[in-house]
């Protein structure tokens, strides 16, 4: 299967690093370790040389800019250095990670690793990307799987529903529902216990769904950028804009509504099935590539899920929107959303 597994990625990166350093490099696999951050887990430990320099490892199939701030914050909270492992680190990404003090390694042998106990330093750049086919997401985290999981995570009672009801609720083909549920079992994320389906690692399912939504689905949602015709709405009055039944707030505005005004939005995300002209007329928006209003077409049935606030997307979608930005304050607010609405996925 043309898909990076976390263990395969760790093994390839360790072998490439050993070839560059000419000294023993080992990866110790460990079960996913829960942390205070539900969107973060550990995939293993890297041991270099003797006495061994140790690095905690987090494997990612793809790098996104939002990871920079997140990884720096995790490093500051950690007693051991954290190293990011991705298939390939370009010079640009490598320099950005190094500026943030984030260690990394890839399957080509590029690396930035630094520790103090025992002292160790390695900086390897310029290794070419291995000529292998670009990996794709596991079937469970392709669009249909993301859509199914969205409903299962947003409406926990659906986890026990039969295939036909799941197909009707999620608009995923009946045959695909059974295949996707089996895929989740094969990945070790779902199990059958006394005739009931149960998540084996709810926090990991949530983390992987957010990543897949950000990588596979959200980039294809036909985003349009605008600015307010009346700029004062960004400061006060956006809550009173008449949205209608086909439009709802996501991201920062949704968090504001779901958390009783805790976050004052700076960037405005909307999900709407209206046409571009209808959006502009109804919401009084002006097209602007640099505007602070983003309007996306929701994935099918996304707005059909029961909502905690009539004008906000479900908490799961707002949580993902916030985590997929590079804003530290949004990450903090995402944690609050998790505590209030998604605590069963810890």
Secondary structure, DSSP 8 states (H G I E B T S, - for coil): -----HHHHHHHHHHHHHHHHTS-EEEEEEEEE--SSTT--EEEEEEETTTTEEEEEEE-SS--THHHHHHHHHHHH-SS-EEEEES---HHHHHHHHHTT-EEEETTS-EEEEEETTEEEEEE--------------GGGSHHHHHHHHHHHHSGGGGGS-HHHHHHHHT--HHHHHHHHHHHHHTTSEEEETTEEEES-HHHHHHHHHHHIIIIIGGGS--EEEEESSGGGGTTTGGGS---TTEEEEHHHHHHHHTTT-S--SSEEEEE-S-HHHHHHHHTEEE-TT-SEEEE---TTGGGS--SSTTB--HHHHHHHHHTSS-HHHHHHHHHHHHHH-GGG-
